[in-house]
């Protein structure tokens, strides 16, 4: 990092690191003469974005004055620096006067910011390159840990590069008009079909970038429903599905899929007590399932970074992805928060999942447990306030689906399990961009399979 030469008072510029001295000066000059630009610059530029040490120190002081609501001009800034013993640290009064001698054109402020930010990112890449080289020599740290850390840093840099374009109403309305025109010629769901007709009529399909929560009490059928939806998307739309199973192993999930597709009783399938016809059926189903782009990850306690990395991997290999499922939300952990602050931890997780859905333009289904309060009510149909551990689930989700089976409670009371298909209420408790209501489905307990009402499949 460059500093002032103690003898000459001139800046020592290290030519081998990317920087833009003039653009940095223009930004600082703008802060002094154009108070209306303060917030724009503060949102775009961090202290470390500046290359020169005295520019960093000066920027820190300006931010401090702004936070203390001290009016900013060359006189107040010079006085504040003197009173706090910082004036010589930034190069003296002559540095401030020099800034005033370079009057920037506000029209080009965005370009100045982009130039400085570009050089900062290039320096960050150089620094990361050295870290990669040095990390390779550290043999007492596992290779997996090193790669995960470096991957996280690369993702952070990638997010720094992305800029959010501000769109005018004219642009947005023009795009919407073209989209509506296209739909008029080819009527279809605006999102990805779940395979359940009544649900699709409410939601118009799962929209890209949506965070969808499927909630229910234990053994209500959350995993089965999400598997059904995933299979429907793969079969009907030929889109890859990525399933993160935090509760069940890969093998258990595959048994579920085989039960779902073969109609073989779960006990006979698990024990291998199969009839001759079952083997033929099983062989055919295995061949069919083997070619489907269905990916399962049963890593316990995956980090959000792990999930992001694996989504990228599937997109890289398959070029696209139709759905991501996480089973289930309460088993996820965020290392930034201790278990003592579980509510804050879960809030950060749901917010991050929503950001992932927006970043990859893919619907994400997160399964969620409900609190035990449901059991204490006469009417056991779940409501939004039953979502367990955090109100952020309700806040961050675009669509909340809640499962309710009357037979679930009847069977608990009578200690009998009904073998026939059961009526299921799929309660649309929240929909950010559509109506709420209730959809009826059939649940085949023998195959752990959900069906459209009156379906013969």
N, C-alpha and C positions, 0 to 999 in steps of 0.2 A: 504494500500500500504506500503511495507517495506521501511525502511530508515536505514541510518547508525547510529549505537549506538554512541552517542556523547562522551562517556567515553572511549570505547574500539576501536572505529573505525571499528568494525566488523558489518557485515550486520545482521539485525534482520529479520529472516525468519518466516513468518506466515504460519505455516504448514497446516492450514485448508483451504487455497486457492490453487488450482492447479498451479504449476509452474515447470519450469525445469531450474535450475540455470546453470548447465553445458552447456546445449544447447545454452542458451543466451550468455554465455561467448564465446562459439565457433563461434557464428555469429559475435560478435564484434571483435574477434581476426582475423577472415577472412577479415573484412573490413580494418584492419590495414596492413595486409601482402599481400593481393591479390586485387589490384585495379580493376582487370577485373571482380570481383564479385560484385562490388558496385551496378550497375544498377539492377542486378538480385535480390539482397536483398532489394533494395529500392522499387521495384515493388511488393514484397511479404510481407514485414513487415512494419507495421505502428509503430509510437512511442509507442502507448498504448498497442501494442502487447507484449512488454517487461513487465515483472512483477515488477522488482526491480527499484526503483526510480532512482538510480544512473545510471543504464543501459539506462533508458529512456533519462536522461539528456545527457549522452554521445552520444547516437544515434542522438539526436537533433543537437548537436554540429557538428557531422560528416556530417549530411545532410547540415547544414549551410555552412561548409567548401567546400563541393562539389558544392553547388550552387554558391559560390563565386570563384570557380575554384582555390582553394588553394590546392596544392599537399598534400596528406595525408600519413603521417607516424608518428611514435611515437614522433619524435622531433617536427614536425610542429603542431601536435595535442596538445602536452604538452604546447607549446608556446602560441597557440591560447587560450587554457583554462586559462593560467596564465594572459594573456593580457585582458581577458574578465571577470576575477574574478570568474571563474567557476571551477577551479581546485579542491578546497576543497569540493565543492558541489558534485563532482563525487567520492570523496574518496582519492584524492591526487595522486601523481605520482606513488605510489606503486600499485594502481589499474591498471594503464596502463602497468607497467612492468609485473604484474601478467598475463595480457592478452597475452603478447608476450611469456610468458612461456608455454602457452597452444597453441601449433601449431596445427591447425585443418587440417584434410584431406579434400581437396576440393571435393573429390568424394562423400563425405557424406553431402555436404552443403544442398541439398534438404531435406534430412532427418532431419537435425538440424532445418531448417525452419519449416518443418511440425510439429516437436515436440513442438516448441515454439507457433506456431499458434494453435495447438490443445489445449494447456493449456489456451491460451487466450480465445478461444471459450467456454471452460468449465467455466472459470471465468465469462464470459458474461452471460451464462445460469444461473449461481448462482445469479448474480446481477438481472437478469430479474425475477427470482423466487421471490426475495425479493420485487421487484417492483409490481409484481402481488398481493402479500399479502397486501402490503401497500395501493395499489390502491383500493382494495375491501373495505377499511375502509373510503375512501373519499366519503361521501354521497352527497356533493354539485356538483359533476361532474357526468353527466349522464353515465349510464352503457354502452350505445352504444359508447360514446366517449372513455371510458376506454378500451373497447374491441377492437375498431379500432386502438387505439394507440399500444396496446399490440400485435395485429395481425401484424401491420407494423414492430414492432421490431423483431418478430419471423421470418417474411419474410427476413428481413435484415440479421439475423443470418443464415438463410438457404442459402442465396446467398454467405455468407462468407465461408460456408463449401464447396460449389461447387468448384471444381478445374478443370481447362481447360487442358485436356490432349493434349500434342503435338504429332501429328501423323506424321509418316514418309511417304515419297512418296510411298514406297513399300506397306505399309499398305493400303493407300488410293487407289492405283491402283488395289490391290488385291480385295478390297471391290467393286470397280467399275466393275471389270471383272465379279465377281460373280453376281452382280446386272444385268449386261447386259445379262449374260447367262440365268438368270431366266426370263428376259423379252422376250428372244428369244423363250422360251418354251411356254410362256403365254403372247402374245402381248396385251398390255393394256395401257391406259393413265398412265403417271408417277405420275399424281396428282389426285385431286378430281374433277370429272366431274361437270361442271356448269349446265348441261342439255341442253346447246345450242351448237349444233354440230360444227358450223363454228367457234365459239369462242374457243372450245376445240381443234380444229385442229391447231389454232395459238399457244395456251398456253400449250397444253398437260395436261390440267386440272390445277386447282389451287394447287400450290405446298405447302407442309407443310412448315411452318415458313415464308411464304410470307405475306407482307403487300400489300394489293390490294386497290387502290383508285378508286372509281366510282364517277366521277365529272360531273356536269351539272348545268345549270341555274335552278332557282326555277320552279317547276311543269314540269320538263322535264321527270321525271319518275325514279329518282334515288332510292327512297324507294321501288317503285313497282318492279324494276329490282332486287334489293337485296332480296326482299321477294320471288320473283320467283326463284332465285338461291337457297335460303335457303330451299324452299319447294322441289325443285328438288333433292337436296342432301339428305333430310330426306326420301323422297319417294323412290328414286332409290338406295341409299346406306345404308339407315337405320342408318344414323349417326345423333347424336344430334346437334342442332343449337341453339346458344345463341344470341339473338337480343337485343341490347341496344338502346332504342328509347328515344333520348333526346328532340325530337320535338313533337312527337305524343304520345297520351296516349295508354295504353294497349288495351282499348276498341276500339279506332279508328283503331288500327292495326288489331284487330280481325274482324272488319267490312270489312277491306280490304281483309283479307283472305277469308271471306265468299263470297264476291263479286267475287273473283278470282275463287273460286271452284264451286259456284252455278250458275253462269251466270245470276244472278238476277240483274236487273237495280239498280244502287246505290241509287237513290231517293226512289224507292219503298222499298228497304231493310231497309234504315234508318228510314223511316216513318212507317214501319210495314204494308204498303199497299200491302199485298201478296195474290196471288191467291192460290187456293187449291193445285195445283201441286207444287207451291213454298214451301209450308209447308212440303210436303213429301221430296222434294229435300233438303231443309234446315236441316231437321232431320237427313237424311243420311249423309250429309256433316259434321254436328256437331259431329256425332258419329265417323266418320273417322278421323277428325282433333283432337279429344280429346285424341286419343291414340298415336299421333305423339310426338316424343321427341323435341318439339319446345318450347323454354323458352324465355320469354320476360321480360325485366327489363326497366321500364320507370322512374327510379329515375332521377330527374333533377340534372344536374351538377355533375355526379359521378366522384370521383377522380380516378386516375390510380390505386390506391390501392384497391378501391371498385371493379373496373373491374377485377383486378387480383384475388381478393378474390372470386368473383362470378364465374369466369372461373374454379377456383379450386373446387368450390362447385359442379358444374355440372360434372366435371371429376370424383370427388369422388362418386357421386351418379350414374353416367351413365358409368363409367370406361373409357370413351373416349368422344371426341367432334370433330365434323366435320368442323364447321365453326363458327366464331364470326363476328357479324355485328355491326357497330357503326354508328348510324344515328343522327346527323352528326358531323363531325370533328370540325367545327368552334364553336359549342356550348359547347365543352369541355373546362374545366379550370384547371389550375395547380396552386395550392395555393402558390407555391414557387415564382411565378412571379406576379407582379402587372399588371393590365390591361394596364398600360402605356407602357409596353414592350410586346405587344401582339405577335410580331414576334418571340421573344425569347421564349415566353410561348408556342406557337404553335410548334416551333422547338423541344422543350423538349417533348411535347406530342407525336409527330410523331415518335421521336426516341424511346420513351418508348413503344409505340405500336409495333414497329418493334422488340424490345427486348422481349416483351410478346409473339409475334408470334414465335420467336426462342425458347424461354423457354418452351412453351407448345407444340411446333411442330404442330401448327394449323394455317391455313390461316385466316387472319383477314381482313375483308372488312371494310374500313372507307369511308363513303360518304363525299363528299366535294362540297362546293359551288364554283362557278366561279365568277370572277370579272365582273363588268359591262362593261369592255372594249370590250367584245364580241359584245355588242349591237351597238357599234359605228363603227363596220366594215361592209363593204358590204358583205363579205363572213363571215358568223357568225359561221362557224365550229370552235369549240374550239381548242386551242393549249396549250401546257404545261405551257407557261408563263401566261395563264389565271387563273391558280390555285390561289385561293384567300389567301392573307395575309402572305404567307410564301413560300420561295423557298425550304424549308426543306421537304415539302410534296413530291415534285418532287424528291428530293435527297434520302429520306429514303424509298420510296415505291419501290416495285419490279415490280409492274404492275399498270399502270394507264389507266383506261377505261373512255372515255368521250362520253356522250350521245348527239346526235344531231338529232332533228326532224324538217324537213322542214315545216311540217304542224303546228308546234308550232308557228312559226313566221307568217305563212299565216293566222292562226286563230286570231292572235293578230291584224294583219292589217285589216282583214275583219270583226272582231268582231263576227265571227261565229265559232262554234265548230263542227268539223267533227265527225260524229257518227261512221263512218267505221274505220277499222283497218288502221293504218298509218305506213309507212315505217320509220324505225329508223336506223340511222347509229351509230354503236358502234365503236368508234375510239380507237384503241389500240395505244395510244400516247407514251407509254414507256413500254418496257418489258426487264428486266435486262438480262434474259437468253433466249431470243427468238426474232423473228421478230416483227415489228410493221406493222400496216395495218388497214383495216376497215372491219367490219362484219355487214351484214344487218340482221335486225330482224323485226318482225311485232309487232306493239303495238295496242292492243285492248283497246281503251279508255273507253268503257262501263264497262269492267271488270278490268281495270288497270292491264292488263296482257300482258306480252311479250311472243312471240311465235317464234319458228324457222320459217324461210321463207318457204312458201308453205306448212306449217303445217295445218292440218285440225282440230286440237284440239281447 
